[in-house]
Amino acid sequence: MRAFTVVPGRPHTWPGMPPAARTVAAFLSMVRVTGDAAAAERLMGTSVPAHQHVAEHDETVVRSPGEYAAHVRDMLQDHGPFRFDVEELLVEKDHVFVRWLQHGHLPTAGPDSAARPLREAGSAVYRVDEGRIREYWIQLDRLGEHLQR
C-alpha cells in the first residue's frame, strides 16, 4: 500500500516502482490535478473509455486526452485548486488501483459568496499499456458530495 499527497507537476515515486504505477503517478500529478493537455497527450491513449460506476447508473464515457484535460480544467474552475490525497495505490501487472480523498470547495453562487469545503472520496482502476492509460474504471461518492451541499 502506498499513500501520498499528489503534488502538481511532481510525480510521486519510490524505489522499484513498477512501470504501470509510474505512469499513473505521472498522470495524477501532471494531468488529474492540473488539466495539462500536453501531458494528457503523453500519458493517455488516443481514446480512453472511463467506466463510471455510480449508484444511480453505470455509464462509459470515452474521452480523448484533450477532452479529459478540459474536463479537469472544468473541475478546477468549479471547485478551485484541490488537494488530492492518495490513500492507497496497488499495482498488479498492467492494472493500478488508486483510492483517494479530494479536498476542494463547492461551486459558489457568485463572486461574493463564500466557498464551502468539499470532500470527495473516490477510487479507480487504471489499465496501462506501453506507458499510457488506455482505460479505467472509476467509483465516486456522489451521495457524499450531495450531502455536503
C-alpha positions in Angstrom: 0.0 0.0 0.0 1.3 3.5 -0.9 -0.2 6.7 0.4 0.8 10.2 -0.6 -0.4 13.7 -1.5 -0.3 14.4 -5.2 2.0 17.4 -5.9 1.2 19.2 -9.2 4.0 18.6 -11.7 6.0 16.3 -9.4 5.1 12.6 -9.8 5.4 10.5 -6.7 8.0 7.7 -6.9 9.6 5.0 -4.8 12.5 2.6 -5.3 11.5 -0.3 -7.6 8.2 1.4 -8.7 6.6 -0.7 -11.4 6.2 1.0 -14.8 2.4 1.0 -14.7 2.4 2.7 -11.3 4.9 5.2 -12.6 2.6 6.1 -15.5 -0.4 6.5 -13.1 1.6 8.6 -10.6 2.7 10.9 -13.5 -0.9 11.1 -14.8 -2.2 12.1 -11.4 0.4 14.9 -10.9 0.7 16.1 -14.5 -3.0 15.8 -15.6 -5.5 14.8 -12.9 -4.8 17.8 -10.7 -3.7 20.3 -13.4 -5.6 19.7 -16.6 -2.4 19.9 -18.6 -3.4 18.9 -22.2 0.2 18.2 -23.4 0.8 15.8 -20.5 -2.5 14.1 -21.2 -1.4 13.5 -24.8 1.8 11.9 -23.5 0.2 9.7 -20.8 -3.2 8.7 -22.2 -4.3 6.6 -25.2 -6.0 8.4 -28.1 -9.5 7.4 -26.9 -9.8 6.4 -23.3 -13.0 4.7 -22.0 -13.9 5.7 -18.5 -16.3 3.1 -17.0 -18.1 5.1 -14.3 -19.8 3.1 -11.6 -22.2 5.2 -9.6 -25.2 4.2 -7.6 -27.8 5.7 -9.8 -26.5 4.1 -13.0 -23.3 2.9 -14.8 -22.1 4.5 -17.9 -19.0 4.6 -20.1 -17.6 8.0 -21.2 -14.9 7.9 -23.9 -12.6 11.0 -24.0 -9.6 12.0 -25.9 -6.6 13.2 -23.9 -7.6 16.8 -24.8 -11.2 16.3 -23.7 -10.0 14.7 -20.4 -7.7 17.7 -19.7 -10.6 20.1 -20.4 -12.8 18.1 -18.0 -10.2 18.6 -15.3 -9.9 22.3 -16.0 -13.7 22.5 -15.7 -13.5 20.8 -12.2 -10.8 23.3 -11.2 -13.0 26.2 -12.3 -16.0 24.8 -10.4 -14.2 23.6 -7.2 -10.9 25.6 -7.2 -7.5 24.1 -6.7 -7.9 21.0 -4.7 -5.7 18.7 -2.6 -5.6 15.2 -3.9 -4.6 12.6 -1.3 -3.9 9.1 -2.5 -4.8 6.8 0.4 -3.9 3.6 -1.4 -2.2 2.6 -4.6 -1.9 -1.0 -5.5 -0.3 -2.5 -8.6 -0.9 -5.8 -10.4 0.9 -6.1 -13.7 -0.9 -3.5 -16.0 -3.6 -2.6 -13.6 -3.2 0.1 -10.9 -5.8 0.7 -8.2 -5.9 4.2 -6.6 -8.2 5.2 -3.7 -8.3 8.9 -2.9 -9.8 11.8 -1.0 -10.1 15.1 -2.9 -10.5 18.3 -0.9 -11.7 21.4 -2.7 -14.8 23.6 -2.3 -18.4 23.5 -3.5 -19.2 25.8 -6.5 -20.1 29.2 -5.3 -23.3 31.1 -6.2 -21.4 34.2 -7.3 -18.2 36.2 -6.8 -19.2 37.4 -3.4 -20.4 34.1 -2.0 -18.2 32.2 0.5 -16.7 28.9 -0.6 -17.7 25.9 1.4 -15.3 23.0 1.7 -16.0 19.8 -0.3 -14.5 16.4 0.5 -14.9 13.7 -2.2 -14.0 10.0 -1.9 -13.2 8.0 -5.0 -11.3 5.2 -6.5 -10.2 4.0 -9.9 -8.5 1.1 -11.6 -6.3 2.2 -14.5 -5.2 -0.1 -17.2 -1.8 0.8 -18.6 -0.3 -0.4 -21.8 3.0 0.9 -23.4 3.3 3.7 -20.8 -0.2 5.1 -21.5 -3.5 4.9 -19.6 -5.8 3.0 -22.1 -8.9 2.5 -19.9 -10.2 3.0 -16.4 -13.0 2.1 -14.0 -14.0 4.8 -11.5 -16.3 4.9 -8.5 -17.2 8.2 -6.9 -19.2 9.1 -3.7 -21.9 11.2 -5.3 -24.2 11.0 -2.3 -21.4 12.3 0.0 -20.9 15.3 -2.3 -24.7 15.9 -2.4 -25.0 15.8 1.4 -22.3 18.5 1.7 -24.3 21.0 -0.3 
